[in-house]
């Protein structure tokens, strides 16, 4: 089964378009109405939707590490 992706606002639209041309299931934060959400909220939203968050934000690594230490589940 193919993985569904959730694109952060910072991912170039060309990347999203290219993935879609290849049949990848992609939802952007802009389409989902979370354009202004912080990284933790985006990670939670992606998890709630069963999607992997695709981002270029370095601080997401710190959030994911913290959530792992807290045994908090998230997609990806």
N, C-alpha and C positions, 0 to 999 in steps of 0.2 A: 504494500500500500504506500502511495506517495505521501510525503509529509506536506502539510499545509503551513504556509509561512505568514508572518505578520510583520510588515515592514515599518520600521521607525521613520519618522519624517525626514531624517537626515540621509536616508538611502536615496541615491539618485534615481529619478524616474526611469532613466534608461535601463537600469538594472531590473526594476520591476517589469517594465515592458518586455525586456528580453526573456525573462523567466516565463512570463505569460505566453509569449510566442511559442515557447517550448512546452506548453501545457501544464505549467506549475500553478498550483492553487495559491494565489497571493492576495492578501488583503492589506491595504495600507492604513496607517493610523489616520490619514486624512479622510479616507472613505468611511472609516469607523467613527469619526467624530472625536478622536483622541489626540488631535494634532498638538495640543498644548499640555498633554499629560507628562508627568515626570517619568523617569525610567522605571522606577519600581511599579508605578501604576500600569505602564505599558507591559511590563513583564507579567503582572497579574492578569491583565486583560488577555494577553496572548495565551496564557495558561487556561483561563476560563473558556476560551474559544477552542482549545486543543491545538493551538498553533505554536510554532517556534518563532520567537522574536528575532528578527534580523536587524541588526543595528551596527553602527560604526562608532558608538560611544564607548570610550574606554572605561567609564565609571560603571558600566553594566557588569563588568567583571567583578567589581567589589560587591555589588548588590547580589549577584549570583553566589559568590563565595559566602557572604553573610547568610543568605537563605539556606545554603547547604549546611552550614554550621548549626543553624536552627532547625535542621531537618524539615524545612519547609519545601514542599513539592512545587515544581514549576516545569513547564514544557521546555524541552530543548536540551 
